Amino acid sequence: MMSKSITSLLLYSCGASLGVLLFHILFLELRTEYASETHDGTMHHFLYHQLLNITKEANRTLAEDLSHRVRILCWVMTAPQNLETKAKYVKLTWGKRCNILLFMSSENNTEFPAIGMNTGEGRKQLYKKTMLAFQYVHAHYLDQADWFFKADDDTYVIVENLRLLLSKYDPQQPVYLGKRFRMYMKHGYMSGGAGYVLSKKALQMYVAAMRNNRCNHTTSTEDVALGKCMDKLGIIPGDSRDIYKQETFFPFYPDHHLMPGFLQKTSWFWRFNYYKNVNGPKCCSDLAISFHYMNSTYMYMMEFYTYHLRAVGYQYQKETDFPVPAATHN
């Protein structure tokens, strides 16, 4: 009697031969339909572009699906003197990918437009402006978005990657995400310059805490003050790293993080950084979300590198995603 291994081998051989035959027939039919009477590589050109179009369509479909399911309101901290030198370039680049984009300044500008918080300008006014801005979006946009992202006017954001991160979370739960620093409180807080995001539930809790004076103007250092309020409310900073434990929010230019040795060992960054990180190419996730201190030149460079530049034939070296969060975000 024929052994099981020989039988399996014969079945495998027959299956493989049938597969090759079917592929050959399909290839000949495609060649006949799209490249008959040509000997100049037209068929290869056709197949390449078909595969390229399938990849583009899959990426476009995912981005569009997320844009409907993960509604983000982005509000940008700015100032009257920065509208044309900084905020303008947010509008022209990444800001247009938010579901709602608002600019919060100390005074109204109906042409730009910017919403005035009736505050002064300068670093000592940042947290007051932040408190008023979150109260404003709560009053006027609560039902039009599920996530509320704060950025500076020199922050660059890859909004699609932010949406993918947020898609792992429930906006009806209190969620607080961004670049996590370790100082000043047990669970740390999120860097203001890299941008941070509150879920709808976290925003509701924050505004309620301001109204009942559970949270108030404790310090002019905006990101620390907001972190202290989140801590009082029991909203623990979430982990925005990808499945490989690589970070996605960054408080400096890309080159500061990507170039080995750029950030010296004595830099405050290493003391503040909540997670162990490296300086060099392995610093940053393929799903990086934000960088800070980006002038207009850097904004346009990031826009080109992210959405236009392609290397022919290059395939992603690894598949990257965000993990499903645990019940708590320790």
Secondary structure, 3 states (H helix, E strand, C coil): CCCHHHHHHHHHHHHHHHHHHHHHHHHHHHHHHHHCCCCCCHHHHHHHHHHHHHHHHHHHHHHHHHHHHCCEEEEEECCHHHHHHHHHHHHHCHHHHCCEEEEEECCCECCCCEEECCCCCCHHHHHHHHHHHHHHHHHHHHHHCCEEEEEECCCEECHHHHHHHHCCCCCCCCCEEECEECCCCCCCEECCCCCEEEEHHHHHHHHHHHHCCCCCCCCCCHHHHHHHHHHHCCCCCCCCCCCCCCECECCCCHHHHHCCCCCCCCCHHHHHECCCCCCCHHHECCCCCEECCCCHHHHHHHHHHHHCCCCCCCCCCCCCCCCCCCCCCC
